[in-house]
Amino acid sequence: PKLSASPPKVISQSEKPQTIIIPTGSLGEMSKVRIKILEKTLESKLDEYFAIIPKQNYELAKEEAFNALTADQATEEKVIMLIMELLEVKNAFRMELTHMEGDTLIRLDFWNDQEIKRIKPNFCEECNTKELKTMIGAMVEQLVGEKSVSVKNL
């Protein structure tokens, strides 16, 4: 049988807006392997929409941001904003995982154009890793699917 459906549009890396992924934070008993799987899921899903800045570039910019700010200035938000500015990136994502007694809270923070921060929390009772991966994919779709992504690369 011949397939008549057109192939999905592939966005080239150069057309994608750039983003950084801030290292995942976690609270509670969750294995490093599970956290790594969920991080890779987030990265893979974001890669559909964004050109992801390499981790080493992020780390260098983070170091530079900490050096540029005094201790009392260095709030988490200010550091992230400065990293975005240094890397000339309009979008940033961070995932936080909280796990307690079998329940997991996934929180995705999304900074866009250095002025908008959106938070998408999702709670799951007794979820396995596969269910959490699906949840992360849906959360990214909800955040990115709403016309909130900056597509201008300056």
N, C-alpha and C positions, 0 to 999 in steps of 0.2 A: 504494500500500500504506500502511496505517495503522500508525504506530509505537506499540507498546504499552508500551515501556520508559518508566519515569517519569523526568522530568528530574532531573539531579543537584541535590542540595540546595545551595543557595547560602547561604553564611553571610554575614550582613550585617556591615559594618565594626564596628558597635557590639558584636557578639557575639564578635568576634575578640580574642584577647589581643594586646597591643601588643608590638612588637619593634623593636630597632635593628639596623641593618646597619653594622658597622664597615668602613671602607674596605678594599678588597682589597689585600693585599700580593702582590708578585710578584718572583721571582728568575729570572734567565736571560733569554734573548732571546725575547720574546713581544711581538707588535705591540700597540699601545695599542687598536687597533680590536678585536682578538680579546679582550683583557681586558675592554673595555667590553661586548662581546656576552655574555661569560660572567657579568659582573656583572648585566646586565639579566635574564639567564636566572635567576640566583639570586633577584633581587628579585621577578620575576614568579612564581616557584614559591613563595616565602615569602608572597607576597600572597594565595595561596589559603588560607593558614592564619592569617595575622597581619595586624594593622593596623600598617603600617610607619610609624615616626616619621620625619617629614621630615628630610632631611640637614642643613638649617640649624639645626634644634633640636639635633641631635646635635653639630654643630660648636660651638654656644654652650655646651652642657653640657661638652664636652671642654675648652674654654678655662677654664670655671669649675673643673673638676676639677683641671687643671694648676695653677691659681692656689691651690687649697685644699691641695694637697700640697706638701711640701718636696721638693727634688730627690732626696734619698735615699729618700723614701717613694714616689715616683712610678714604681712598677713598672707594666708594661703591665696586669697583672691588676688592680691597685688602681685604676688610672685607669678601666678598663672597669667595675669594680664601682661606683665613685663616679658615673660617667655614668649607669648603670642606676638608681642611687638618686636622683640629681637629676631624672631624667626619669620616675621612678616606673614603670619598665618591668621586667618580670620575665624577659624573654628577650632574648638578643643573639646575633647570628651574625657570623662573620668567615670570609672565604674567603682562602686563600693559594694562589697558583699558582707552581709551580716547574717550569721548562722547561729541558731540556738535551738536545741532540742528537736532537731529534724526540720525546722522551719527556716526558710531563707528569704531575706529581703535583698533585692537587687535594686540599686539606685544608680541611674545614669544621670550625670550632670553634663550639660551641653552649653558651652560658651560660643557665642556667635557674634561676629563683628565687634568683639571686645566690649560690648555694652549690654548684651542680652544674655542672661543665664537662665536656662530652663532645666528643671529637675523632673525626672520621670522615675518614680518608685514603683516597684512591683513586688508583691508578697506571695510566697508559695509555701503551702503546707506539705511537708513530706515529699518534696520534689526530688527526682533523681537528676543526674547531670544532663541527660538528654532533654528533659522537660525545661531545665534552666536555660539550656542552649536555645531552645525554641523561644522561650520568653525573651531572651536578650535580642534575638532577631526581630521579634515583634516590637520591642521597645525602640530599637533603632529606626525601624520603619515608621513608627509613630512620631518620633522626633524629627526625622529627616523628611518624611513624607509631607509634613506640613511645611508650607513655603517658608522655611526658616533658615535654609542653607544659603550662605553667601557664595555666589558663584564667580565673583570677581576676583581675579588674581592681580594684585597691583604690583 
